[in-house]
Amino acid sequence: MVLIVSIIALVVGWVLVSIAAALGSKNAAFYWAVLAVGVTLLVLVLVGVIIYLALAVKAIALSQRQSNFIDSVTHELKSPLASLKLYLQTLTRRPVPAAEQADFHRFMLQDVERLDTLIDHLLDAAKTLQRTSPTAAEAAAVLPVLEQAADRVTQRHGVARDRIVVTAGSRAEGLRAQGREADLEIVFRNLIDNAVKYSLPDPRVEVELETTGRGRVLVRVIDNGPGIPLAERTQV
């Protein structure tokens, strides 16, 4: 910012001096030509500086997002690992009643499933980044993708299939959306997975497929979870 202000000040000063010289000189045409060329070059320099600053800000923001992502993933990995370590240490250090062992095994299995889910999400993200952008000709039927995503979520969480109800309006059953089926399935699966996960132990999730009438597809996921407090929604 200081650099831009300095350049602007120099430009204004140089323009004023050049105009004064042109008005008081017999070679006014020469001075006006030099002034025009100089102003053009300085404008290009200003544009270059602004573009550089914009790219620098974008790079800093990207670096911050990457750092936040790494911190989040590290926390998600360490939490179930710490829990597993605690249960294993307890089982090896002292005799544990059979009933308590069964509880430990159930909790350990939940931690393993949590790790497995996180790894699946990381692999899905990596696959998505490696793919090229879909072409306009690539389109997938939305309703079957939603049904498939719902099936996988119920299998993962061990809940009844009727806990996730997928409905489509009369004009929405044959809707297709631009994109690859695998990519759309990842997006919908993550949405439905979060809806079920934060509605346990008695999840009831409704997935509604509609069309806006303007060539757009609308998918709405409704659950019976506690939701996000209003004061904290700006942080999401």
ChimeraX commands (.cxc) that place a marker at each C-alpha (Angstrom):
marker #1 position 0.00,0.00,0.00 radius 0.5
marker #1 position 2.86,2.39,0.84 radius 0.5
marker #1 position 4.45,1.55,-2.53 radius 0.5
marker #1 position 1.24,2.39,-4.41 radius 0.5
marker #1 position 0.84,5.71,-2.58 radius 0.5
marker #1 position 4.47,6.59,-3.31 radius 0.5
marker #1 position 4.06,5.79,-7.01 radius 0.5
marker #1 position 0.88,7.89,-7.22 radius 0.5
marker #1 position 2.63,10.83,-5.53 radius 0.5
marker #1 position 5.57,10.57,-7.94 radius 0.5
marker #1 position 3.21,10.36,-10.92 radius 0.5
marker #1 position 1.28,13.46,-9.85 radius 0.5
marker #1 position 4.48,15.42,-9.23 radius 0.5
marker #1 position 6.04,14.32,-12.51 radius 0.5
marker #1 position 2.88,15.18,-14.47 radius 0.5
marker #1 position 2.69,18.67,-12.95 radius 0.5
marker #1 position 6.37,19.37,-13.69 radius 0.5
marker #1 position 6.02,18.07,-17.25 radius 0.5
marker #1 position 2.91,20.20,-17.90 radius 0.5
marker #1 position 4.67,23.28,-16.56 radius 0.5
marker #1 position 7.68,22.59,-18.79 radius 0.5
marker #1 position 5.47,21.99,-21.84 radius 0.5
marker #1 position 3.54,25.23,-21.35 radius 0.5
marker #1 position 6.70,27.29,-21.03 radius 0.5
marker #1 position 8.70,25.68,-23.83 radius 0.5
marker #1 position 8.83,26.12,-27.59 radius 0.5
marker #1 position 9.04,22.31,-27.98 radius 0.5
marker #1 position 5.63,21.75,-26.41 radius 0.5
marker #1 position 4.75,18.84,-28.73 radius 0.5
marker #1 position 7.84,16.93,-27.62 radius 0.5
marker #1 position 7.05,17.40,-23.94 radius 0.5
marker #1 position 3.41,16.36,-24.43 radius 0.5
marker #1 position 4.53,13.21,-26.25 radius 0.5
marker #1 position 6.99,12.36,-23.48 radius 0.5
marker #1 position 4.28,13.04,-20.91 radius 0.5
marker #1 position 1.83,10.68,-22.65 radius 0.5
marker #1 position 4.38,7.88,-22.90 radius 0.5
marker #1 position 5.46,8.35,-19.30 radius 0.5
marker #1 position 1.91,8.35,-17.97 radius 0.5
marker #1 position 1.12,5.18,-19.94 radius 0.5
marker #1 position 4.16,3.38,-18.56 radius 0.5
marker #1 position 3.40,4.47,-15.01 radius 0.5
marker #1 position -0.21,3.31,-15.34 radius 0.5
marker #1 position 1.06,-0.08,-16.49 radius 0.5
marker #1 position 3.38,-0.18,-13.47 radius 0.5
marker #1 position 0.47,0.63,-11.17 radius 0.5
marker #1 position -1.66,-2.09,-12.75 radius 0.5
marker #1 position 1.21,-4.56,-12.33 radius 0.5
marker #1 position 1.65,-3.64,-8.67 radius 0.5
marker #1 position -2.09,-4.01,-8.00 radius 0.5
marker #1 position -2.18,-7.42,-9.73 radius 0.5
marker #1 position 0.87,-8.51,-7.72 radius 0.5
marker #1 position -0.75,-7.45,-4.45 radius 0.5
marker #1 position -3.99,-9.24,-5.38 radius 0.5
marker #1 position -2.09,-12.45,-6.16 radius 0.5
marker #1 position -0.09,-12.10,-2.95 radius 0.5
marker #1 position -3.27,-11.74,-0.87 radius 0.5
marker #1 position -4.77,-14.75,-2.65 radius 0.5
marker #1 position -1.64,-16.82,-1.98 radius 0.5
marker #1 position -1.66,-15.84,1.70 radius 0.5
marker #1 position -5.33,-16.78,2.01 radius 0.5
marker #1 position -4.67,-20.13,0.31 radius 0.5
marker #1 position -1.76,-20.81,2.64 radius 0.5
marker #1 position -3.96,-20.00,5.64 radius 0.5
marker #1 position -6.69,-22.36,4.42 radius 0.5
marker #1 position -4.13,-25.12,3.90 radius 0.5
marker #1 position -2.78,-24.56,7.40 radius 0.5
marker #1 position -6.30,-24.67,8.87 radius 0.5
marker #1 position -7.02,-27.85,6.90 radius 0.5
marker #1 position -3.87,-29.55,8.21 radius 0.5
marker #1 position -4.69,-28.51,11.78 radius 0.5
marker #1 position -8.23,-29.84,11.45 radius 0.5
marker #1 position -7.15,-33.15,9.93 radius 0.5
marker #1 position -4.44,-33.58,12.55 radius 0.5
marker #1 position -6.97,-33.04,15.33 radius 0.5
marker #1 position -9.45,-35.47,13.75 radius 0.5
marker #1 position -6.73,-38.11,13.45 radius 0.5
marker #1 position -5.29,-37.68,16.94 radius 0.5
marker #1 position -8.61,-37.81,18.81 radius 0.5
marker #1 position -9.59,-41.41,17.91 radius 0.5
marker #1 position -5.96,-42.53,18.11 radius 0.5
marker #1 position -5.67,-41.16,21.64 radius 0.5
marker #1 position -8.91,-42.91,22.58 radius 0.5
marker #1 position -7.69,-46.23,21.12 radius 0.5
marker #1 position -4.39,-45.89,22.96 radius 0.5
marker #1 position -6.18,-45.31,26.26 radius 0.5
marker #1 position -8.42,-48.37,25.88 radius 0.5
marker #1 position -5.51,-50.60,24.85 radius 0.5
marker #1 position -3.38,-49.41,27.77 radius 0.5
marker #1 position -6.25,-50.10,30.15 radius 0.5
marker #1 position -6.73,-53.62,28.76 radius 0.5
marker #1 position -3.02,-54.45,29.09 radius 0.5
marker #1 position -2.36,-52.92,32.52 radius 0.5
marker #1 position -5.13,-54.48,34.61 radius 0.5
marker #1 position -7.75,-57.20,34.48 radius 0.5
marker #1 position -10.97,-55.90,32.97 radius 0.5
marker #1 position -14.38,-57.55,33.54 radius 0.5
marker #1 position -15.95,-59.17,30.49 radius 0.5
marker #1 position -18.82,-56.67,30.36 radius 0.5
marker #1 position -16.40,-53.75,30.47 radius 0.5
marker #1 position -14.24,-55.39,27.81 radius 0.5
marker #1 position -17.26,-55.56,25.52 radius 0.5
marker #1 position -17.83,-51.83,26.03 radius 0.5
marker #1 position -14.16,-51.13,25.32 radius 0.5
marker #1 position -14.30,-53.17,22.13 radius 0.5
marker #1 position -17.40,-51.30,20.98 radius 0.5
marker #1 position -15.80,-47.91,21.66 radius 0.5
marker #1 position -12.59,-48.98,19.91 radius 0.5
marker #1 position -14.56,-50.13,16.89 radius 0.5
marker #1 position -16.28,-46.73,16.77 radius 0.5
marker #1 position -12.88,-45.01,16.82 radius 0.5
marker #1 position -11.64,-47.24,14.00 radius 0.5
marker #1 position -14.75,-46.45,11.96 radius 0.5
marker #1 position -14.18,-42.75,12.60 radius 0.5
marker #1 position -10.63,-43.05,11.29 radius 0.5
marker #1 position -11.84,-45.05,8.31 radius 0.5
marker #1 position -14.42,-42.36,7.48 radius 0.5
marker #1 position -11.83,-39.59,7.72 radius 0.5
marker #1 position -9.42,-41.46,5.45 radius 0.5
marker #1 position -12.22,-42.06,2.94 radius 0.5
marker #1 position -12.97,-38.33,2.91 radius 0.5
marker #1 position -9.30,-37.49,2.35 radius 0.5
marker #1 position -9.08,-39.98,-0.51 radius 0.5
marker #1 position -12.26,-38.58,-2.04 radius 0.5
marker #1 position -10.83,-35.06,-1.85 radius 0.5
marker #1 position -7.57,-36.18,-3.46 radius 0.5
marker #1 position -9.42,-37.92,-6.30 radius 0.5
marker #1 position -11.54,-34.83,-6.90 radius 0.5
marker #1 position -8.47,-32.59,-7.13 radius 0.5
marker #1 position -6.78,-34.93,-9.60 radius 0.5
marker #1 position -9.72,-34.96,-11.99 radius 0.5
marker #1 position -10.11,-32.39,-14.72 radius 0.5
marker #1 position -13.18,-30.17,-14.78 radius 0.5
marker #1 position -16.27,-31.86,-16.23 radius 0.5
marker #1 position -17.29,-30.86,-19.72 radius 0.5
marker #1 position -20.70,-29.47,-20.59 radius 0.5
marker #1 position -21.63,-32.85,-22.08 radius 0.5
marker #1 position -21.05,-34.70,-18.78 radius 0.5
marker #1 position -24.25,-34.96,-16.75 radius 0.5
marker #1 position -25.52,-37.42,-14.16 radius 0.5
marker #1 position -29.02,-38.39,-13.05 radius 0.5
marker #1 position -29.39,-36.84,-9.59 radius 0.5
marker #1 position -32.02,-39.10,-7.97 radius 0.5
marker #1 position -30.06,-42.39,-8.33 radius 0.5
marker #1 position -26.96,-40.66,-6.98 radius 0.5
marker #1 position -28.89,-39.47,-3.93 radius 0.5
marker #1 position -30.26,-42.98,-3.34 radius 0.5
marker #1 position -26.77,-44.46,-3.60 radius 0.5
marker #1 position -25.35,-41.89,-1.20 radius 0.5
marker #1 position -28.14,-42.59,1.30 radius 0.5
marker #1 position -27.50,-46.35,1.07 radius 0.5
marker #1 position -23.81,-45.92,1.83 radius 0.5
marker #1 position -24.44,-43.61,4.77 radius 0.5
marker #1 position -26.91,-46.03,6.38 radius 0.5
marker #1 position -24.41,-48.87,5.97 radius 0.5
marker #1 position -21.64,-46.79,7.51 radius 0.5
marker #1 position -23.63,-45.73,10.57 radius 0.5
marker #1 position -25.62,-48.95,10.93 radius 0.5
marker #1 position -29.03,-47.25,10.85 radius 0.5
marker #1 position -32.21,-48.42,9.16 radius 0.5
marker #1 position -32.63,-47.32,5.56 radius 0.5
marker #1 position -36.03,-45.79,6.29 radius 0.5
marker #1 position -34.28,-43.25,8.52 radius 0.5
marker #1 position -33.18,-41.46,5.35 radius 0.5
marker #1 position -36.09,-40.58,3.09 radius 0.5
marker #1 position -35.26,-39.41,-0.43 radius 0.5
marker #1 position -38.12,-37.72,-2.27 radius 0.5
marker #1 position -38.38,-36.06,-5.67 radius 0.5
marker #1 position -41.04,-33.77,-7.04 radius 0.5
marker #1 position -43.07,-34.72,-10.10 radius 0.5
marker #1 position -40.78,-32.68,-12.33 radius 0.5
marker #1 position -37.57,-33.72,-10.59 radius 0.5
marker #1 position -37.40,-37.51,-11.06 radius 0.5
marker #1 position -35.48,-37.36,-14.34 radius 0.5
marker #1 position -33.33,-34.36,-13.47 radius 0.5
marker #1 position -29.70,-34.42,-14.52 radius 0.5
marker #1 position -26.92,-32.18,-13.23 radius 0.5
marker #1 position -23.71,-31.21,-14.95 radius 0.5
marker #1 position -20.82,-33.12,-13.42 radius 0.5
marker #1 position -19.47,-36.60,-12.89 radius 0.5
marker #1 position -21.57,-39.09,-10.97 radius 0.5
marker #1 position -18.65,-39.93,-8.65 radius 0.5
marker #1 position -18.09,-36.26,-7.75 radius 0.5
marker #1 position -21.78,-35.63,-7.09 radius 0.5
marker #1 position -21.99,-38.77,-4.97 radius 0.5
marker #1 position -19.11,-37.52,-2.79 radius 0.5
marker #1 position -20.85,-34.18,-2.20 radius 0.5
marker #1 position -24.25,-35.70,-1.39 radius 0.5
marker #1 position -22.75,-38.47,0.74 radius 0.5
marker #1 position -20.88,-35.95,2.89 radius 0.5
marker #1 position -24.02,-33.86,3.38 radius 0.5
marker #1 position -26.17,-36.84,4.33 radius 0.5
marker #1 position -23.40,-38.31,6.47 radius 0.5
marker #1 position -23.18,-35.10,8.53 radius 0.5
marker #1 position -26.96,-35.00,8.87 radius 0.5
marker #1 position -27.03,-38.55,10.26 radius 0.5
marker #1 position -23.91,-38.18,12.40 radius 0.5
marker #1 position -25.19,-35.10,14.23 radius 0.5
marker #1 position -28.69,-36.53,14.66 radius 0.5
marker #1 position -27.70,-39.79,16.36 radius 0.5
marker #1 position -28.86,-41.91,18.14 radius 0.5
marker #1 position -32.28,-41.46,16.50 radius 0.5
marker #1 position -31.64,-39.80,13.13 radius 0.5
marker #1 position -34.46,-38.79,10.81 radius 0.5
marker #1 position -33.18,-37.27,7.59 radius 0.5
marker #1 position -35.19,-36.02,4.63 radius 0.5
marker #1 position -33.51,-35.42,1.28 radius 0.5
marker #1 position -35.66,-33.45,-1.14 radius 0.5
marker #1 position -34.91,-33.10,-4.85 radius 0.5
marker #1 position -36.57,-30.23,-6.68 radius 0.5
marker #1 position -36.11,-28.02,-9.71 radius 0.5
marker #1 position -36.14,-24.23,-9.59 radius 0.5
marker #1 position -37.62,-24.02,-13.08 radius 0.5
marker #1 position -34.59,-22.16,-14.40 radius 0.5
marker #1 position -32.56,-25.17,-15.39 radius 0.5
marker #1 position -31.19,-25.59,-11.88 radius 0.5
marker #1 position -31.37,-28.53,-9.47 radius 0.5
marker #1 position -32.17,-27.95,-5.80 radius 0.5
marker #1 position -31.25,-30.58,-3.19 radius 0.5
marker #1 position -32.38,-29.92,0.37 radius 0.5
marker #1 position -31.16,-32.01,3.35 radius 0.5
marker #1 position -33.26,-31.74,6.52 radius 0.5
marker #1 position -32.41,-33.50,9.79 radius 0.5
marker #1 position -33.58,-33.57,13.40 radius 0.5
marker #1 position -30.19,-32.65,14.85 radius 0.5
marker #1 position -29.53,-29.74,17.25 radius 0.5
marker #1 position -28.28,-27.50,14.44 radius 0.5
marker #1 position -25.71,-24.73,14.69 radius 0.5
marker #1 position -26.35,-21.90,17.18 radius 0.5
marker #1 position -27.22,-18.64,15.44 radius 0.5
marker #1 position -24.28,-16.81,17.02 radius 0.5
marker #1 position -21.81,-19.37,15.63 radius 0.5
marker #1 position -23.12,-19.66,12.06 radius 0.5
marker #1 position -20.84,-16.91,10.77 radius 0.5
marker #1 position -17.85,-19.10,11.71 radius 0.5
marker #1 position -18.95,-21.97,9.46 radius 0.5
marker link #1:1,2 radius 0.2
marker link #1:2,3 radius 0.2
marker link #1:3,4 radius 0.2
marker link #1:4,5 radius 0.2
marker link #1:5,6 radius 0.2
marker link #1:6,7 radius 0.2
marker link #1:7,8 radius 0.2
marker link #1:8,9 radius 0.2
marker link #1:9,10 radius 0.2
marker link #1:10,11 radius 0.2
marker link #1:11,12 radius 0.2
marker link #1:12,13 radius 0.2
marker link #1:13,14 radius 0.2
marker link #1:14,15 radius 0.2
marker link #1:15,16 radius 0.2
marker link #1:16,17 radius 0.2
marker link #1:17,18 radius 0.2
marker link #1:18,19 radius 0.2
marker link #1:19,20 radius 0.2
marker link #1:20,21 radius 0.2
marker link #1:21,22 radius 0.2
marker link #1:22,23 radius 0.2
marker link #1:23,24 radius 0.2
marker link #1:24,25 radius 0.2
marker link #1:25,26 radius 0.2
marker link #1:26,27 radius 0.2
marker link #1:27,28 radius 0.2
marker link #1:28,29 radius 0.2
marker link #1:29,30 radius 0.2
marker link #1:30,31 radius 0.2
marker link #1:31,32 radius 0.2
marker link #1:32,33 radius 0.2
marker link #1:33,34 radius 0.2
marker link #1:34,35 radius 0.2
marker link #1:35,36 radius 0.2
marker link #1:36,37 radius 0.2
marker link #1:37,38 radius 0.2
marker link #1:38,39 radius 0.2
marker link #1:39,40 radius 0.2
marker link #1:40,41 radius 0.2
marker link #1:41,42 radius 0.2
marker link #1:42,43 radius 0.2
marker link #1:43,44 radius 0.2
marker link #1:44,45 radius 0.2
marker link #1:45,46 radius 0.2
marker link #1:46,47 radius 0.2
marker link #1:47,48 radius 0.2
marker link #1:48,49 radius 0.2
marker link #1:49,50 radius 0.2
marker link #1:50,51 radius 0.2
marker link #1:51,52 radius 0.2
marker link #1:52,53 radius 0.2
marker link #1:53,54 radius 0.2
marker link #1:54,55 radius 0.2
marker link #1:55,56 radius 0.2
marker link #1:56,57 radius 0.2
marker link #1:57,58 radius 0.2
marker link #1:58,59 radius 0.2
marker link #1:59,60 radius 0.2
marker link #1:60,61 radius 0.2
marker link #1:61,62 radius 0.2
marker link #1:62,63 radius 0.2
marker link #1:63,64 radius 0.2
marker link #1:64,65 radius 0.2
marker link #1:65,66 radius 0.2
marker link #1:66,67 radius 0.2
marker link #1:67,68 radius 0.2
marker link #1:68,69 radius 0.2
marker link #1:69,70 radius 0.2
marker link #1:70,71 radius 0.2
marker link #1:71,72 radius 0.2
marker link #1:72,73 radius 0.2
marker link #1:73,74 radius 0.2
marker link #1:74,75 radius 0.2
marker link #1:75,76 radius 0.2
marker link #1:76,77 radius 0.2
marker link #1:77,78 radius 0.2
marker link #1:78,79 radius 0.2
marker link #1:79,80 radius 0.2
marker link #1:80,81 radius 0.2
marker link #1:81,82 radius 0.2
marker link #1:82,83 radius 0.2
marker link #1:83,84 radius 0.2
marker link #1:84,85 radius 0.2
marker link #1:85,86 radius 0.2
marker link #1:86,87 radius 0.2
marker link #1:87,88 radius 0.2
marker link #1:88,89 radius 0.2
marker link #1:89,90 radius 0.2
marker link #1:90,91 radius 0.2
marker link #1:91,92 radius 0.2
marker link #1:92,93 radius 0.2
marker link #1:93,94 radius 0.2
marker link #1:94,95 radius 0.2
marker link #1:95,96 radius 0.2
marker link #1:96,97 radius 0.2
marker link #1:97,98 radius 0.2
marker link #1:98,99 radius 0.2
marker link #1:99,100 radius 0.2
marker link #1:100,101 radius 0.2
marker link #1:101,102 radius 0.2
marker link #1:102,103 radius 0.2
marker link #1:103,104 radius 0.2
marker link #1:104,105 radius 0.2
marker link #1:105,106 radius 0.2
marker link #1:106,107 radius 0.2
marker link #1:107,108 radius 0.2
marker link #1:108,109 radius 0.2
marker link #1:109,110 radius 0.2
marker link #1:110,111 radius 0.2
marker link #1:111,112 radius 0.2
marker link #1:112,113 radius 0.2
marker link #1:113,114 radius 0.2
marker link #1:114,115 radius 0.2
marker link #1:115,116 radius 0.2
marker link #1:116,117 radius 0.2
marker link #1:117,118 radius 0.2
marker link #1:118,119 radius 0.2
marker link #1:119,120 radius 0.2
marker link #1:120,121 radius 0.2
marker link #1:121,122 radius 0.2
marker link #1:122,123 radius 0.2
marker link #1:123,124 radius 0.2
marker link #1:124,125 radius 0.2
marker link #1:125,126 radius 0.2
marker link #1:126,127 radius 0.2
marker link #1:127,128 radius 0.2
marker link #1:128,129 radius 0.2
marker link #1:129,130 radius 0.2
marker link #1:130,131 radius 0.2
marker link #1:131,132 radius 0.2
marker link #1:132,133 radius 0.2
marker link #1:133,134 radius 0.2
marker link #1:134,135 radius 0.2
marker link #1:135,136 radius 0.2
marker link #1:136,137 radius 0.2
marker link #1:137,138 radius 0.2
marker link #1:138,139 radius 0.2
marker link #1:139,140 radius 0.2
marker link #1:140,141 radius 0.2
marker link #1:141,142 radius 0.2
marker link #1:142,143 radius 0.2
marker link #1:143,144 radius 0.2
marker link #1:144,145 radius 0.2
marker link #1:145,146 radius 0.2
marker link #1:146,147 radius 0.2
marker link #1:147,148 radius 0.2
marker link #1:148,149 radius 0.2
marker link #1:149,150 radius 0.2
marker link #1:150,151 radius 0.2
marker link #1:151,152 radius 0.2
marker link #1:152,153 radius 0.2
marker link #1:153,154 radius 0.2
marker link #1:154,155 radius 0.2
marker link #1:155,156 radius 0.2
marker link #1:156,157 radius 0.2
marker link #1:157,158 radius 0.2
marker link #1:158,159 radius 0.2
marker link #1:159,160 radius 0.2
marker link #1:160,161 radius 0.2
marker link #1:161,162 radius 0.2
marker link #1:162,163 radius 0.2
marker link #1:163,164 radius 0.2
marker link #1:164,165 radius 0.2
marker link #1:165,166 radius 0.2
marker link #1:166,167 radius 0.2
marker link #1:167,168 radius 0.2
marker link #1:168,169 radius 0.2
marker link #1:169,170 radius 0.2
marker link #1:170,171 radius 0.2
marker link #1:171,172 radius 0.2
marker link #1:172,173 radius 0.2
marker link #1:173,174 radius 0.2
marker link #1:174,175 radius 0.2
marker link #1:175,176 radius 0.2
marker link #1:176,177 radius 0.2
marker link #1:177,178 radius 0.2
marker link #1:178,179 radius 0.2
marker link #1:179,180 radius 0.2
marker link #1:180,181 radius 0.2
marker link #1:181,182 radius 0.2
marker link #1:182,183 radius 0.2
marker link #1:183,184 radius 0.2
marker link #1:184,185 radius 0.2
marker link #1:185,186 radius 0.2
marker link #1:186,187 radius 0.2
marker link #1:187,188 radius 0.2
marker link #1:188,189 radius 0.2
marker link #1:189,190 radius 0.2
marker link #1:190,191 radius 0.2
marker link #1:191,192 radius 0.2
marker link #1:192,193 radius 0.2
marker link #1:193,194 radius 0.2
marker link #1:194,195 radius 0.2
marker link #1:195,196 radius 0.2
marker link #1:196,197 radius 0.2
marker link #1:197,198 radius 0.2
marker link #1:198,199 radius 0.2
marker link #1:199,200 radius 0.2
marker link #1:200,201 radius 0.2
marker link #1:201,202 radius 0.2
marker link #1:202,203 radius 0.2
marker link #1:203,204 radius 0.2
marker link #1:204,205 radius 0.2
marker link #1:205,206 radius 0.2
marker link #1:206,207 radius 0.2
marker link #1:207,208 radius 0.2
marker link #1:208,209 radius 0.2
marker link #1:209,210 radius 0.2
marker link #1:210,211 radius 0.2
marker link #1:211,212 radius 0.2
marker link #1:212,213 radius 0.2
marker link #1:213,214 radius 0.2
marker link #1:214,215 radius 0.2
marker link #1:215,216 radius 0.2
marker link #1:216,217 radius 0.2
marker link #1:217,218 radius 0.2
marker link #1:218,219 radius 0.2
marker link #1:219,220 radius 0.2
marker link #1:220,221 radius 0.2
marker link #1:221,222 radius 0.2
marker link #1:222,223 radius 0.2
marker link #1:223,224 radius 0.2
marker link #1:224,225 radius 0.2
marker link #1:225,226 radius 0.2
marker link #1:226,227 radius 0.2
marker link #1:227,228 radius 0.2
marker link #1:228,229 radius 0.2
marker link #1:229,230 radius 0.2
marker link #1:230,231 radius 0.2
marker link #1:231,232 radius 0.2
marker link #1:232,233 radius 0.2
marker link #1:233,234 radius 0.2
marker link #1:234,235 radius 0.2
marker link #1:235,236 radius 0.2
view
